[in-house]
């Protein structure tokens, strides 16, 4: 999964990050209610969001080009 993010376009990265943010919110709410089936999913989702933010920031810095 880590390598597949590097192959995504800028728009796909932003869309995926938004989806993961919604998922993270739902997982946090489920944790508060005490119904999380997989507590590890919270950590992996948070780390995936960080990976996506890093790649998006690379586009902003010009390290990656938006034409990819």
N, C-alpha and C positions, 0 to 999 in steps of 0.2 A: 504494500500500500504506500509506503514511503516514496518509492521511486515513481509511482504513477502520478503523484502530485507534481513532480518536476516536469512531466510531459503535458500538463494541462495549460490551456491558454489563460490569459489574465481574467477574462470574463468567467470562465469555468471555475477558477480559483475563488473568485469573490462569491459566486453562487454556492459553491460547496461550503465555504466558510459560513455563510448565512444559514445554510441547512444545519451545519454542526452546532452553531450557536443556539438554534432553536432546540436541537436535540439535547444540548447541555442544560438548557433551562428546564426542559421536561425532566431530565434525570435529577437535577437538583430538587425540583418540586417533589418528585417521587421519593427522594431520600428523606425529605422533611416529613413526608407522610408515612415513611417507613415501609415502602413497597418496592424497593429496588431489587430486582432479580439478580443483576450482575453489578456489584459495586465497582468492579474494575473498569466498567464502561465509562464511568465518570472521568477517571484518570486518562484513559486512552482518548476520549473525546476532547478533553482539555489540551492534550499534547498534539492532537491532530490540528486543532485550531491554531496552536502556536506554530506548527510547521507551515500552515497555510499563510499565516501572518508574515512569516519570514519570507516566503516566496513572493508575496504581494509587495512587501517592502523592497525586495530586490528589483522588482519592476519599477518602483518609484525612484530608486537610486540609479537606474539605468544599467544595472548589472545584467538584467535580462531584458530582452526586447519584447514588445507587445505583439510583434508579428509572428512569434512562435506559435 
